[in-house]
Amino acid sequence: MYDVSQNVSKTTLNFKAASLACCIQDDDRGYAGGLDKSVHALDLNRGTSKVIGSHASGVSCLSWCPQYNVLFSGSWDSNVSCWDTRTSNPSKSLSAGGKVYSMSLTDSRLVFTTSNHQILVYDIRNLAAPEQQRESPLKHQVKYLSNKSDFY
């Protein structure tokens, strides 16, 4: 993690395998996941991590939802998990039907893309079933999905 204004490294964390995704909860806490199949809670001040859960395959994307204090993790195991970060069990697991490549959040929507060219939209307040499920109109696979609030 870098302090961009001073161009200095603040902390470095090492994992057993490549990290593919990370997100920040606040100035003190973040999350990471990757090829080790684990979801890690990061203490950014101490430079430590703790495994809070895992998937059956690599973790490809993470999104923190401050409105509901939950973490969403997408994986190549074709699932999206919703984590109460105080426990090590997902509070909800969504079947994606294909490897999850990317996800994005708004105040009330979770959107993710899969390896079978699907785009799924869930209302975060009701994760029982997708609000929308569409086939991507794009010729090539969607590898990155974002809303403009992801950019500062």
DAVENMO-V117793 format. One line per field, one symbol per residue. ss: DSSP state (~ for helix, > for strand, _ for the rest). phi: phi as a letter, one per 20 degrees, with the letter a starting at -180 (. if undefined). A space follows every 50 residues. Layout:
# DAVENMO-V117793
ss = ???
phi = ???
This chain:
# DAVENMO-V117793
ss = _>>____>>_________>>>>>>____>>>>>>___>>>>>>____>>> >>>>____>>>>>>>____>>>>>>___>>>>>______>>>>>>____> >>>>>___>>>>>>___>>>>>>__>_____>>>>____________~~~ __
phi = .deffdlcfebcddcfbgedbbbdebfdcbbbbaffmdddedeffemdcc fdrbdebgeebcbedffdlcddcdcfemcddddefecddffbcdeenage ebbbcdgccdcbdcfemecdcdeffbefbffbcceffefdffdbcbdfff dd
